[in-house]
Each structure stands twice: as structure tokens, then as C-alpha cells.
Amino acid sequence: MIRDPATSWDGGPYPYDALAEVGVTPGMTHAGLQDVSFELLARRLMTPATQQAWEELRVVRRRMLAELLLYDVDLTTELAAADAALDAALDATLLVREPRGREDPPPHPLPDHIVHLLDDLISFDI
């Protein structure tokens, strides 16, 4: 699960981000979450921010609210779909090169006003 980086958490850092160092994830059981304070204390990571994050996730309603900001994403499937969409977009704009062994199509000539602009902008010191 991933969180939309554009969302913000009211009242401090996002709880799962604040507690990630001790292994807190949305997949952790609620009973396991109750014991996270001992891990925080043992590792000397109990700060006001981590304590607040732990207390927010201990309340079922707040934990559910925190998990509403998460997206269950199958990265393998999504990456394959994005790759296919990118290939389709490249095919549509004719940016895909021909297979090797064929000549590239002739380039389209630039309009005259662009050529003159480039000539004015590019100068070489001789």
C-alpha cells in the first residue's frame, strides 16, 4: 500500500511514516500495534511525534482514517499497464524508431521563421 504524497495529515506526521522504523504497517494486527510502545521505548525512539502517531493508530476510528489515505497498488500490474500505455502513446506520435536495417524517415524541415530565429540565437566566435 502506498500513500498519496499530496495528502496531509492533520496534527503531525502521518502515523505510518512516523512508526515505519519499528515495522508498523497497515498489515499489522491491532493487537500487535498495542505493543509497539515497548519497541519504541526499547529502541529509544519514543518521541512526542512517535507517541502521538502510536496513540492515533491505537484508536480504531483514527487508524481507519489513516488507512483511507492509502492505495492498495499491485506494482507489477500497474507498471506493466503503464509501460503498455507509454508504448501506445509513442506509437501514436510516431516517436518509435523503425527496426534496425530500415532507413529513418526524412526529417521534417523547420519553418523559415524558426530557422531564422535559431540563426540569430546561435553564434560562433571565430
C-alpha positions in Angstrom: 0.0 0.0 0.0 1.2 3.5 -0.8 0.1 6.9 0.4 -0.7 9.8 -1.9 2.1 12.3 -1.2 -0.2 15.2 -2.0 -2.3 14.4 1.1 -1.5 15.8 4.5 -2.2 14.5 8.0 -3.7 16.9 10.4 -1.8 17.2 13.7 1.7 16.0 12.8 3.5 13.4 10.7 1.5 10.7 9.0 1.3 7.9 11.7 2.6 5.1 9.5 5.5 7.2 8.3 6.4 8.1 11.9 6.3 4.5 13.0 7.8 2.8 10.0 11.2 2.4 11.7 9.8 0.0 14.2 7.9 -2.0 11.5 4.4 -0.6 11.8 2.5 -1.2 8.6 -1.2 -1.3 7.7 -0.9 -5.1 7.7 0.0 -5.2 11.4 -2.7 -6.6 13.6 -4.4 -4.3 16.1 -3.1 -6.4 18.9 0.4 -6.1 17.6 0.0 -2.4 17.4 -0.8 -2.2 21.1 2.7 -3.4 21.9 4.6 -1.0 19.7 5.2 1.4 22.6 7.5 -1.2 24.2 9.6 -1.4 21.0 9.7 2.4 20.7 10.9 2.6 24.3 13.5 -0.2 23.9 15.0 1.5 20.9 14.8 4.9 22.5 12.6 6.1 19.7 9.7 7.3 21.8 9.4 11.0 20.9 6.4 13.2 21.1 5.8 12.6 17.4 6.0 8.8 17.6 3.9 8.7 20.7 1.2 10.8 19.1 1.3 8.6 16.0 1.1 5.4 18.1 -1.8 6.9 20.1 -3.7 7.8 16.9 -3.3 4.3 15.4 -4.4 2.7 18.6 -7.9 4.2 18.2 -9.7 2.1 15.6 -11.5 5.1 14.0 -8.3 7.1 13.6 -6.5 4.1 12.2 -9.3 3.6 9.7 -9.0 7.3 8.7 -5.2 6.9 8.3 -5.8 3.9 6.0 -8.3 5.8 3.9 -5.3 7.8 2.5 -3.6 4.6 1.4 -3.9 3.0 -2.0 -3.7 -0.8 -2.5 -1.5 -0.9 -5.6 -0.2 -4.0 -7.3 3.1 -2.5 -8.6 3.8 -5.4 -11.1 0.4 -5.0 -12.8 0.5 -1.2 -12.7 4.0 -1.0 -14.1 3.1 -3.3 -17.0 0.0 -1.3 -17.7 2.0 2.0 -17.6 4.6 0.5 -19.9 1.9 -0.6 -22.4 0.3 2.9 -22.3 3.7 4.5 -22.9 4.3 2.3 -25.9 0.9 3.1 -27.3 1.5 6.8 -26.8 4.9 6.6 -28.5 3.4 4.6 -31.4 0.6 7.2 -31.8 3.1 10.1 -32.1 5.4 8.2 -34.4 8.3 8.5 -32.0 9.1 4.8 -32.1 12.1 4.2 -34.3 11.9 1.7 -37.1 13.6 -1.6 -36.6 17.3 -1.7 -37.5 18.1 -2.2 -41.1 15.5 0.3 -42.3 16.2 3.9 -43.1 14.8 6.6 -40.8 12.1 8.7 -42.4 13.4 12.0 -43.7 13.2 14.7 -41.0 10.6 17.4 -41.4 12.1 20.7 -42.4 11.8 23.5 -39.8 9.7 26.5 -40.7 11.6 29.5 -42.0 10.8 31.7 -39.0 12.3 29.0 -36.7 15.4 28.7 -38.8 16.0 32.5 -38.8 15.4 32.6 -35.0 18.0 29.8 -34.5 20.4 31.6 -36.7 20.0 34.8 -34.6 20.4 32.9 -31.3 23.4 30.7 -32.3 26.6 32.5 -32.9 30.1 31.1 -33.1 33.1 33.1 -32.0 35.7 32.6 -34.7 
